[in-house]
């Protein structure tokens, strides 16, 4: 937890008006030799920060207890997928209240809300591709 808190402080240093862009986060992660998912997981701990998104589709991933069920792998997958195909935003959140079926993910957009729990990279890809 302390490690994530220190990563949150690093994110605050590069934030502009409490917003961080995904490319800036990825660059910071590469500079520090850490996975981008670890920095994404730190965002919910830094209550003032949010990941900037200009897309109408937002993928929310539980970065709390779901980490033990593979949420960090889902975040890494979303980072790799970003910029390919239809644009979407990534929003790590502290909890999505699906702890019994984690990792949990929600897709929000014009279509409404789709809950994936347990979420997998292939389920997320299928959902994003169908929008």
Secondary structure as GFF3:
##gff-version 3
##sequence-region A 1 131
A	DSSP	alpha_helix	2	14	.	.	.	ID=ss1
A	DSSP	beta_strand	19	20	.	.	.	ID=ss2
A	DSSP	alpha_helix	22	32	.	.	.	ID=ss3
A	DSSP	alpha_helix	36	43	.	.	.	ID=ss4
A	DSSP	beta_strand	50	51	.	.	.	ID=ss5
A	DSSP	beta_strand	58	62	.	.	.	ID=ss6
A	DSSP	three_ten_helix	65	69	.	.	.	ID=ss7
A	DSSP	alpha_helix	71	81	.	.	.	ID=ss8
A	DSSP	beta_strand	89	93	.	.	.	ID=ss9
A	DSSP	three_ten_helix	99	101	.	.	.	ID=ss10
A	DSSP	beta_strand	104	109	.	.	.	ID=ss11
A	DSSP	beta_strand	112	117	.	.	.	ID=ss12
A	DSSP	alpha_helix	121	130	.	.	.	ID=ss13
###
